[in-house]
Amino acid sequence: MISLLNSKIHSATVTGCRTDYVGSISLDTRLITGCGLNLNEKVLVANIDNGARLETYVIEGGAGVVELNGAAAKLAKEGDKVIIMSFGLFTEDEAKNHKPKIVFVDARNNILTN
């Protein structure tokens, strides 16, 4: 099995950082479905502004929300740009034809293209 990028939300804007939550990243439902993520799916988050990288899991948030919760909240600040990625396991044959689902968003986390 080969681990490949499965989906990506590119240049999302962090709308909040809540250290008082157990953990996770809250995402707008449109972002979750737009790039094919699942609730509770593990994601890698890369902070474009400070270089921090973290793993967490997806929970549903309100419209436009990209909010880091728990310990992850200490690795970003509101307004930072992040890349949110999920990975999947594929056979060598599946990998040959695999195309990740990538969405680009505007400053308010609205999907531009996918």
DSSP file (Angstrom, degrees, kcal/mol; ACC not computed):
  #  RESIDUE AA STRUCTURE BP1 BP2  ACC     N-H-->O    O-->H-N    N-H-->O    O-->H-N    TCO  KAPPA ALPHA  PHI   PSI    X-CA   Y-CA   Z-CA
    1    1 A M              0   0    0      0, 0.0     2,-0.4     0, 0.0    90,-0.2   0.000 360.0 360.0 360.0 144.7    0.0    0.0    0.0
    2    2 A I  E     -A   90   0A   0     88,-3.3    88,-2.6     2,-0.0     2,-0.6  -0.959 360.0-133.3-119.0 133.6    1.1    3.5   -0.8
    3    3 A S  E     +A   89   0A   0     -2,-0.4     2,-0.3    86,-0.2    86,-0.2  -0.782  36.0 171.6 -88.2 120.2    0.1    6.6    1.2
    4    4 A L  E     -A   88   0A   0     84,-2.5    84,-2.5    -2,-0.6     2,-0.2  -0.901  43.0 -88.9-127.1 154.8   -1.0    9.4   -1.1
    5    5 A L  E     +A   87   0A   0     -2,-0.3    82,-0.3    82,-0.2     3,-0.1  -0.446  41.8 178.0 -57.4 129.2   -2.6   12.8   -0.7
    6    6 A N  E     -     0   0A   0     80,-3.1    95,-2.4     1,-0.4     2,-0.3   0.775  61.2  -3.8-104.8 -40.4   -6.3   12.2   -0.8
    7    7 A S  E     -Ab  86 101A   0     79,-1.5    79,-2.4    93,-0.2    -1,-0.4  -0.992  58.6-169.8-152.9 156.8   -7.7   15.7   -0.2
    8    8 A K  E     -Ab  85 102A   0     93,-2.3    95,-2.9    -2,-0.3     2,-0.6  -0.983  16.2-157.3-152.3 136.6   -6.4   19.2    0.5
    9    9 A I  E     -Ab  84 103A   0     75,-2.5    75,-2.2    -2,-0.3     2,-0.5  -0.977  30.1-149.4-108.7 117.4   -7.9   22.6    1.4
   10   10 A H  E     - b   0 104A   0     93,-2.9    95,-1.3    -2,-0.6    73,-0.2  -0.778  62.3  -8.6-101.4 128.8   -5.3   25.2    0.3
   11   11 A S  E    S+     0   0A   0     -2,-0.5    -1,-0.2    71,-0.2    72,-0.2   0.856  76.3 174.5  61.6  43.4   -4.7   28.5    2.1
   12   12 A A  E     -A   82   0A   0     70,-2.3    70,-2.7    -3,-0.4     2,-0.5  -0.507  30.1-123.0 -73.4 149.4   -7.6   28.5    4.5
   13   13 A T  E     -A   81   0A   0     93,-0.3     2,-0.3    68,-0.2    68,-0.2  -0.844  19.6-123.3 -98.6 125.4   -7.8   31.3    7.0
   14   14 A V        -     0   0    0     66,-3.1    65,-2.9    -2,-0.5    53,-0.2  -0.511  26.0-175.1 -67.0 125.5   -7.8   30.4   10.7
   15   15 A T        -     0   0    0     51,-2.8     2,-0.3    -2,-0.3    52,-0.2   0.550  62.4  -3.0-100.6 -11.2  -10.9   32.0   12.2
   16   16 A G  E     -f   67   0B   0     50,-1.0    52,-2.0    61,-0.1     2,-0.4  -0.965  48.2-147.2-173.9 158.8  -10.2   31.0   15.8
   17   17 A C  E     -f   68   0B   0     -2,-0.3     2,-0.6    50,-0.2    52,-0.2  -0.950  17.7-174.9-138.2 113.6   -7.9   29.2   18.3
   18   18 A R  E >   +f   69   0B   0     50,-2.7    52,-2.7    -2,-0.4     3,-0.9  -0.893  12.7 177.4-117.3 103.3   -9.6   27.6   21.3
   19   19 A T  T 3  S+     0   0    0     -2,-0.6    -1,-0.1     1,-0.2    50,-0.1   0.692  76.5  72.8 -74.6 -16.9   -7.2   26.1   23.9
   20   20 A D  T 3  S+     0   0    0     50,-0.1     2,-0.3    51,-0.0    -1,-0.2   0.316  82.2  88.3 -82.4  10.0  -10.2   25.2   26.2
   21   21 A Y  S <  S-     0   0    0     -3,-0.9     3,-0.1     1,-0.1    50,-0.1  -0.797  86.0-118.9-108.6 152.9  -11.3   22.4   23.9
   22   22 A V  S    S-     0   0    0     -2,-0.3    49,-0.4     1,-0.2     2,-0.2   0.839  72.1 -73.7 -60.3 -36.8  -10.1   18.8   24.0
   23   23 A G  S    S+     0   0    0     47,-0.2    47,-0.3    48,-0.1    -1,-0.2  -0.833  75.1  93.3 157.3 166.1   -8.7   18.9   20.5
   24   24 A S  E     -G   69   0B   0     45,-0.7    45,-2.5    -2,-0.2     2,-0.4  -0.540  62.1 -86.0 120.8 178.6   -9.4   18.9   16.8
   25   25 A I  E     -Gh  68  58B   0     32,-2.4    34,-2.3    43,-0.2     2,-0.5  -0.995  32.8-144.6-125.2 123.9  -10.0   21.3   13.9
   26   26 A S  E     -Gh  67  59B   0     41,-2.9    41,-2.4    -2,-0.4     2,-0.4  -0.766  24.6-174.8 -87.5 128.0  -13.5   22.7   13.4
   27   27 A L  E     -Gh  66  60B   0     32,-2.4    34,-3.1    -2,-0.5    39,-0.2  -0.951  32.5-101.4-127.5 145.5  -14.3   23.2    9.7
   28   28 A D  E >>  - h   0  61B   0     37,-1.9     4,-1.9    -2,-0.4     3,-0.9  -0.373  35.3-124.5 -54.1 134.9  -17.2   24.6    7.7
   29   29 A T  H 3> S+     0   0    0     32,-0.7     4,-2.7     1,-0.3     5,-0.3   0.838 111.0  59.9 -55.5 -35.7  -19.4   21.7    6.4
   30   30 A R  H 3> S+     0   0    0      1,-0.2     4,-2.0     2,-0.2    -1,-0.3   0.866 106.2  47.2 -63.9 -34.8  -19.0   23.1    2.9
   31   31 A L  H <> S+     0   0    0     -3,-0.9     4,-1.5     2,-0.2     6,-0.3   0.901 110.9  51.9 -70.4 -40.8  -15.2   22.6    3.2
   32   32 A I  H  <>S+     0   0    0     -4,-1.9     5,-2.4     1,-0.2     4,-0.4   0.956 119.3  33.9 -60.3 -51.8  -15.6   19.1    4.6
   33   33 A T  H ><5S+     0   0    0     -4,-2.7     3,-0.7     3,-0.2    -1,-0.2   0.840 111.4  64.1 -74.7 -32.3  -17.8   17.9    1.8
   34   34 A G  H 3<5S+     0   0    0     -4,-2.0    -1,-0.2    -5,-0.3    -2,-0.2   0.796 114.3  30.7 -63.5 -29.7  -16.1   20.1   -0.9
   35   35 A C  T 3<5S-     0   0    0     -4,-1.5    -1,-0.3    -3,-0.3    66,-0.2   0.330 115.2-108.0-112.6   7.8  -12.8   18.2   -0.5
   36   36 A G  T < 5 +     0   0    0     -3,-0.7    -3,-0.2    -4,-0.4    -4,-0.1   0.749  63.3 152.7  78.3  24.0  -14.2   14.8    0.5
   37   37 A L      < -     0   0    0     -5,-2.4     2,-0.3    -6,-0.3    -1,-0.2  -0.375  33.5-139.4 -78.0 165.1  -13.2   14.8    4.1
   38   38 A N    >   -     0   0    0     -2,-0.1     3,-1.9     4,-0.1    20,-0.3  -0.922  27.8 -94.8-121.1 150.1  -15.1   12.8    6.8
   39   39 A L  T 3  S+     0   0    0     -2,-0.3    20,-0.2     1,-0.3     3,-0.1  -0.406 113.7  16.9 -59.4 141.0  -15.9   13.8   10.3
   40   40 A N  T 3  S+     0   0    0     18,-3.5    -1,-0.3     1,-0.3     2,-0.2   0.460  91.8 145.9  71.4   4.4  -13.3   12.5   12.7
   41   41 A E    <   -     0   0    0     -3,-1.9    17,-1.6    17,-0.1    -1,-0.3  -0.487  54.7-112.3 -71.9 140.7  -10.9   11.9    9.8
   42   42 A K  E     -C   57   0A   0     15,-0.2    45,-0.4    -2,-0.2     2,-0.3  -0.538  41.4-177.2 -71.9 135.2   -7.2   12.5   10.7
   43   43 A V  E     -C   56   0A   0     13,-2.6    13,-2.1    -2,-0.2     2,-0.5  -0.951  26.2-133.9-132.8 154.0   -5.7   15.5    8.9
   44   44 A L  E     -CD  55  85A   0     41,-3.0    41,-3.0    -2,-0.3     2,-0.5  -0.932  22.8-160.2-102.8 129.1   -2.3   17.1    8.7
   45   45 A V  E     -CD  54  84A   0      9,-3.2     9,-2.1    -2,-0.5     2,-0.5  -0.958   4.4-167.0-115.1 124.2   -2.4   20.9    9.1
   46   46 A A  E     -CD  53  83A   0     37,-2.7    37,-2.4    -2,-0.5     2,-0.7  -0.952  15.4-141.6-112.1 122.9    0.5   23.0    7.9
   47   47 A N  E  >  - D   0  82A   0      5,-3.4     4,-2.1    -2,-0.5    35,-0.2  -0.749   8.7-163.7 -85.6 114.3    0.7   26.6    9.0
   48   48 A I  T  4 S+     0   0    0     33,-2.4    -1,-0.2    -2,-0.7    34,-0.2   0.829  85.6  52.7 -66.2 -33.1    1.9   28.7    6.0
   49   49 A D  T  4 S+     0   0    0     32,-0.9    -1,-0.2     1,-0.1    33,-0.1   0.846 127.3  13.3 -77.1 -35.0    2.7   31.7    8.3
   50   50 A N  T  4 S-     0   0    0     25,-0.1    -2,-0.2     2,-0.1    -1,-0.1   0.461  94.8-118.6-124.2  -1.3    4.9   30.0   10.9
   51   51 A G     <  +     0   0    0     -4,-2.1    -3,-0.1     1,-0.3    -2,-0.0   0.403  59.4 149.1  82.8  -3.9    5.8   26.6    9.5
   52   52 A A        -     0   0    0     23,-0.2    -5,-3.4    -6,-0.1     2,-0.4  -0.347  27.3-164.3 -64.9 144.3    4.1   24.6   12.3
   53   53 A R  E     +C   46   0A   0     -7,-0.2     2,-0.3     2,-0.0    -7,-0.2  -0.988  13.1 167.4-129.9 141.0    2.7   21.2   11.3
   54   54 A L  E     -C   45   0A   0     -9,-2.1    -9,-3.2    -2,-0.4     2,-0.4  -0.990  28.0-133.4-150.3 155.6    0.3   19.2   13.4
   55   55 A E  E     +C   44   0A   0     -2,-0.3     2,-0.2   -11,-0.2   -11,-0.2  -0.918  40.5 136.5-109.6 140.0   -2.0   16.2   13.2
   56   56 A T  E     -C   43   0A   0    -13,-2.1   -13,-2.6    -2,-0.4     2,-0.3  -0.814  45.1 -96.2-156.2-164.0   -5.6   16.3   14.5
   57   57 A Y  E     -C   42   0A   0    -15,-0.3   -32,-2.4    -2,-0.2     2,-0.3  -0.924  33.1-106.1-132.2 158.0   -9.1   15.2   13.4
   58   58 A V  E     +h   25   0B   0    -17,-1.6   -18,-3.5   -20,-0.3     2,-0.3  -0.636  33.6 172.0 -89.4 132.4  -12.0   17.0   11.8
   59   59 A I  E     -h   26   0B   0    -34,-2.3   -32,-2.4    -2,-0.3     2,-0.3  -0.921  40.3 -92.9-128.2 162.4  -15.2   18.1   13.5
   60   60 A E  E     +h   27   0B   0     -2,-0.3     2,-0.2   -34,-0.2   -32,-0.2  -0.535  44.5 177.1 -79.3 135.4  -18.0   20.3   12.1
   61   61 A G  E     -h   28   0B   0    -34,-3.1   -32,-0.7    -2,-0.3     3,-0.1  -0.707  31.5 -84.3-124.6 179.0  -18.0   24.0   12.6
   62   62 A G    >   -     0   0    0     -2,-0.2     3,-2.0     1,-0.2    -1,-0.2  -0.043  69.7 -48.5 -76.9-177.3  -20.1   26.9   11.5
   63   63 A A  T 3  S+     0   0    0      1,-0.3    -1,-0.2   -35,-0.1    46,-0.0  -0.312 126.9   0.2 -58.1 125.9  -20.1   28.8    8.2
   64   64 A G  T 3  S+     0   0    0      1,-0.2    -1,-0.3    45,-0.2     2,-0.3   0.441  95.6 150.9  78.1   0.5  -16.6   29.9    7.2
   65   65 A V    <   +     0   0    0     -3,-2.0   -37,-1.9   -51,-0.1     2,-0.3  -0.486  20.7 161.7 -77.7 131.0  -15.1   28.3   10.3
   66   66 A V  E     + G   0  27B   0     -2,-0.3   -51,-2.8   -39,-0.2   -50,-1.0  -0.800  25.0 166.6-137.6  94.2  -11.5   27.0   10.4
   67   67 A E  E     -fG  16  26B   0    -41,-2.4   -41,-2.9    -2,-0.3     2,-0.4  -0.947  30.0-145.9-123.7 126.1  -10.8   26.8   14.1
   68   68 A L  E     -fG  17  25B   0    -52,-2.0   -50,-2.7    -2,-0.5     2,-0.3  -0.753  23.9-164.4 -89.5 134.1   -7.9   25.0   15.8
   69   69 A N  E >   -fG  18  24B   0    -45,-2.5     3,-1.0    -2,-0.4   -45,-0.7  -0.819  42.9  -5.5-121.2 156.2   -8.8   23.6   19.2
   70   70 A G  G >  S-     0   0    0    -52,-2.7     3,-1.5    -2,-0.3     4,-0.3  -0.311 127.4 -10.0  66.0-143.9   -6.9   22.2   22.2
   71   71 A A  G >  S+     0   0    0    -49,-0.4     3,-1.7     1,-0.3    -1,-0.2   0.819 131.0  66.1 -58.9 -32.8   -3.1   22.0   22.0
   72   72 A A  G X  S+     0   0    0     -3,-1.0     3,-2.0     1,-0.3    -1,-0.3   0.801  87.4  70.0 -59.4 -28.9   -3.3   22.7   18.2
   73   73 A A  G X  S+     0   0    0     -3,-1.5     3,-0.9     1,-0.3    -1,-0.3   0.728  89.3  62.3 -63.2 -20.9   -4.6   26.2   19.0
   74   74 A K  G <  S+     0   0    0     -3,-1.7    -1,-0.3    -4,-0.3    -2,-0.2   0.557  95.9  60.9 -80.7  -6.9   -1.1   27.1   20.4
   75   75 A L  G <  S+     0   0    0     -3,-2.0     2,-0.3    -4,-0.2   -23,-0.2   0.280 110.7  28.2-103.2   9.9    0.4   26.5   16.9
   76   76 A A    <   -     0   0    0     -3,-0.9     2,-0.3    -4,-0.1     6,-0.0  -0.955  62.7-143.3-154.9 170.4   -1.5   29.2   15.1
   77   77 A K    >   -     0   0    0     -2,-0.3     3,-2.3   -61,-0.0   -63,-0.2  -0.961  44.8 -77.4-137.0 158.9   -3.3   32.5   15.6
   78   78 A E  T 3  S+     0   0    0     -2,-0.3   -63,-0.2     1,-0.3     3,-0.1  -0.291 119.0  29.3 -54.7 133.4   -6.4   34.0   14.1
   79   79 A G  T 3  S+     0   0    0    -65,-2.9    -1,-0.3     1,-0.4   -64,-0.1   0.163  86.3 132.6  98.7 -17.3   -5.7   35.1   10.5
   80   80 A D    <   -     0   0    0     -3,-2.3   -66,-3.1   -67,-0.1     2,-0.4  -0.307  56.2-124.8 -62.6 151.2   -2.9   32.6    9.8
   81   81 A K  E     -A   13   0A   0    -68,-0.2   -33,-2.4    -3,-0.1   -32,-0.9  -0.842  33.4-176.8 -97.9 135.9   -3.2   30.7    6.5
   82   82 A V  E     -AD  12  47A   0    -70,-2.7   -70,-2.3    -2,-0.4     2,-0.5  -0.928  25.3-140.9-132.7 156.7   -3.1   26.9    6.7
   83   83 A I  E     - D   0  46A   0    -37,-2.4   -37,-2.7    -2,-0.3     2,-0.5  -0.982  18.7-158.7-114.0 128.4   -3.1   23.9    4.4
   84   84 A I  E     -AD   9  45A   0    -75,-2.2   -75,-2.5    -2,-0.5     2,-0.4  -0.941  16.7-179.8-113.3 121.2   -5.3   21.0    5.6
   85   85 A M  E     -AD   8  44A   0    -41,-3.0   -41,-3.0    -2,-0.5     2,-0.3  -0.940  16.7-167.4-128.4 142.3   -4.5   17.6    4.1
   86   86 A S  E     -A    7   0A   0    -79,-2.4   -80,-3.1    -2,-0.4   -79,-1.5  -0.922  12.5-154.6-120.5 154.7   -5.7   14.1    4.3
   87   87 A F  E     -A    5   0A   0    -45,-0.4     2,-0.3    -2,-0.3   -82,-0.2  -0.912   5.7-164.2-128.1 152.7   -4.0   11.0    3.1
   88   88 A G  E     -A    4   0A   0    -84,-2.5   -84,-2.5    -2,-0.3     2,-0.5  -0.902  23.4-113.8-133.1 163.2   -5.2    7.6    2.0
   89   89 A L  E     +A    3   0A   0     -2,-0.3     2,-0.3   -86,-0.2   -86,-0.2  -0.855  38.1 177.1-100.2 131.2   -3.7    4.1    1.4
   90   90 A F  E     -A    2   0A   0    -88,-2.6   -88,-3.3    -2,-0.5     2,-0.1  -0.956  29.8-116.8-133.5 148.1   -3.8    2.9   -2.2
   91   91 A T     >  -     0   0    0     -2,-0.3     4,-2.7   -90,-0.2     5,-0.2  -0.341  41.5-102.9 -71.5 166.2   -2.5   -0.2   -4.0
   92   92 A E  H  > S+     0   0    0      1,-0.2     4,-1.2     2,-0.2    -1,-0.1   0.890 124.8  49.7 -59.3 -38.8    0.1    0.4   -6.7
   93   93 A D  H  > S+     0   0    0      1,-0.2     4,-0.6     2,-0.2     3,-0.3   0.921 112.3  46.6 -66.4 -43.7   -2.6    0.0   -9.4
   94   94 A E  H >> S+     0   0    0      1,-0.2     3,-1.0     2,-0.2     4,-0.8   0.885 107.2  59.0 -63.6 -38.4   -4.9    2.5   -7.7
   95   95 A A  H 3< S+     0   0    0     -4,-2.7     3,-0.5     1,-0.2    -1,-0.2   0.816  94.1  65.3 -62.1 -32.1   -2.1    4.9   -7.2
   96   96 A K  H 3< S+     0   0    0     -4,-1.2    -1,-0.2    -3,-0.3    -2,-0.2   0.825 115.4  27.6 -61.3 -32.2   -1.5    5.1  -10.9
   97   97 A N  H << S+     0   0    0     -3,-1.0    -1,-0.2    -4,-0.6    -2,-0.2   0.372  90.2 126.3-111.6   2.2   -4.9    6.8  -11.5
   98   98 A H     <  -     0   0    0     -4,-0.8    -3,-0.0    -3,-0.5    -8,-0.0  -0.416  34.1-174.5 -69.9 134.2   -5.4    8.5   -8.2
   99   99 A K        -     0   0    0     -2,-0.2    -2,-0.0   -93,-0.1    -3,-0.0  -0.981  21.3-132.9-125.9 116.7   -6.2   12.2   -8.3
  100  100 A P        -     0   0    0      0, 0.0     2,-0.7     0, 0.0   -93,-0.2  -0.317  19.7-116.9 -67.1 153.3   -6.5   14.1   -5.0
  101  101 A K  E     -b    7   0A   0    -95,-2.4   -93,-2.3   -66,-0.2     2,-0.5  -0.837  39.7-177.2 -91.5 113.4   -9.5   16.4   -4.4
  102  102 A I  E     -b    8   0A   0     -2,-0.7     2,-0.4    12,-0.3   -93,-0.2  -0.949   8.1-171.8-119.0 129.4   -8.0   19.9   -3.9
  103  103 A V  E     -b    9   0A   0    -95,-2.9   -93,-2.9    -2,-0.5     2,-0.4  -0.956   9.5-153.4-120.2 141.3  -10.0   23.0   -3.1
  104  104 A F  E     -bE  10 113A   0      9,-1.7     8,-3.7    -2,-0.4     9,-0.9  -0.878  16.6-161.3-107.4 143.3   -8.8   26.6   -3.0
  105  105 A V  E     - E   0 111A   0    -95,-1.3     6,-0.2    -2,-0.4     2,-0.1  -0.867  12.8-125.3-126.3 158.1  -10.5   29.1   -0.8
  106  106 A D    >   -     0   0    0      4,-2.1     3,-2.0    -2,-0.3   -93,-0.3  -0.204  50.5 -79.8 -87.7-173.2  -10.8   32.9   -0.5
  107  107 A A  T 3  S+     0   0    0      1,-0.3    -1,-0.0     2,-0.1   -94,-0.0   0.684 133.2  50.4 -64.7 -18.4  -10.0   35.0    2.6
  108  108 A R  T 3  S-     0   0    0      2,-0.1    -1,-0.3   -96,-0.0     3,-0.1   0.213 120.6-107.2-104.1  13.7  -13.4   34.1    4.0
  109  109 A N    <   +     0   0    0     -3,-2.0     2,-0.4     1,-0.3   -45,-0.2   0.750  69.1 148.1  66.7  28.2  -12.9   30.3    3.5
  110  110 A N        -     0   0    0    -46,-0.1    -4,-2.1     1,-0.0    -1,-0.3  -0.778  56.3-105.9 -88.3 137.7  -15.4   30.2    0.6
  111  111 A I  E     +E  105   0A   0     -2,-0.4    -6,-0.3    -6,-0.2     3,-0.1  -0.450  36.6 179.1 -67.1 128.5  -14.5   27.5   -2.0
  112  112 A L  E     -     0   0A   0     -8,-3.7     2,-0.3     1,-0.4    -7,-0.2   0.866  66.3  -8.4 -92.8 -50.7  -13.1   29.1   -5.2
  113  113 A T  E      E  104   0A   0     -9,-0.9    -9,-1.7     1,-0.1    -1,-0.4  -0.958 360.0 360.0-143.5 159.0  -12.4   26.0   -7.3
  114  114 A N              0   0    0     -2,-0.3   -12,-0.3   -11,-0.2    -1,-0.1   0.304 360.0 360.0-155.5 360.0  -12.3   22.3   -6.8
